[in-house]
Amino acid sequence: MPFVQGRLRSEPLSVAVRTECAHCAQPINFEIDSELEYRIEEKEAAPLVFVPTVNFGELTEPSIVDVF
């Protein structure tokens, strides 16, 4: 995800996600950046967006994967 790579590399990154609702198959398109800002293209879409509960400032493991 861009928020992990962007923070590890100390540079702004973003990613565009093109997917669909698992329930109704309506398209959902959104962008998320390394500052955890996101923009959803479809006005009627309301996907659940969350931030992992990891304190990156105290992360000592070599990878975020090791925390989970």
Backbone torsions as a table, in degrees:
resi	resn	phi	psi	omega
1	MET	NA	149.6	-175.7
2	PRO	-64.9	-30.1	-178.3
3	PHE	-67.9	-31.4	177.7
4	VAL	-75.2	-52.4	-179.6
5	GLN	-60.9	-44.0	-178.4
6	GLY	-61.6	-41.2	179.6
7	ARG	-72.6	-38.5	178.7
8	LEU	-66.4	-35.9	-177.7
9	ARG	-94.9	-4.4	-177.5
10	SER	53.9	45.6	176.4
11	GLU	-145.9	148.0	-179.1
12	PRO	-71.6	132.3	177.5
13	LEU	-134.9	158.0	174.6
14	SER	-148.4	161.5	178.8
15	VAL	-140.8	143.2	174.8
16	ALA	-103.0	131.2	-178.5
17	VAL	-115.8	127.0	176.2
18	ARG	-116.6	114.5	-177.1
19	THR	-145.8	-166.8	176.6
20	GLU	-146.3	157.6	179.0
21	CYS	-66.2	132.1	179.3
22	ALA	-70.0	-21.3	-177.9
23	HIS	-86.3	-49.9	-172.9
24	CYS	-116.9	-2.9	177.9
25	ALA	68.3	14.3	174.7
26	GLN	-71.6	141.8	179.7
27	PRO	-66.8	144.9	173.8
28	ILE	-132.6	121.4	179.4
29	ASN	-124.1	127.6	178.9
30	PHE	-148.8	161.2	175.8
31	GLU	-120.1	144.2	176.0
32	ILE	-136.2	142.7	-177.7
33	ASP	-119.1	-179.2	-174.8
34	SER	-72.3	-5.8	174.6
35	GLU	-101.3	10.5	-179.4
36	LEU	65.7	21.7	173.0
37	GLU	-85.1	137.6	178.7
38	TYR	-134.4	155.6	179.1
39	ARG	-135.5	123.8	179.2
40	ILE	-100.2	126.7	-176.1
41	GLU	-71.7	-43.2	-177.4
42	GLU	-79.7	119.2	-176.8
43	LYS	-62.1	-34.9	-176.5
44	GLU	-83.8	-12.2	-179.0
45	ALA	-75.1	144.0	179.0
46	ALA	-139.8	62.3	-179.4
47	PRO	-68.8	155.0	175.4
48	LEU	-82.5	121.4	178.8
49	VAL	-119.3	130.0	-177.7
50	PHE	-138.2	163.1	178.9
51	VAL	-110.6	131.9	177.1
52	PRO	-60.0	144.4	-179.2
53	THR	-88.5	71.7	177.9
54	VAL	-126.3	129.2	177.1
55	ASN	-83.8	99.0	-176.6
56	PHE	-64.8	-26.4	179.0
57	GLY	-68.1	-24.8	-179.6
58	GLU	-110.5	9.5	-178.0
59	LEU	-67.8	118.8	179.6
60	THR	-109.8	-14.6	179.1
61	GLU	-69.6	154.1	-178.7
62	PRO	-68.3	-19.2	-178.0
63	SER	-148.5	149.2	176.1
64	ILE	-61.5	-28.1	179.1
65	VAL	-60.2	-33.8	-179.6
66	ASP	-69.0	-20.4	179.9
67	VAL	-74.8	-35.2	-177.8
68	PHE	-86.7	NA	NA
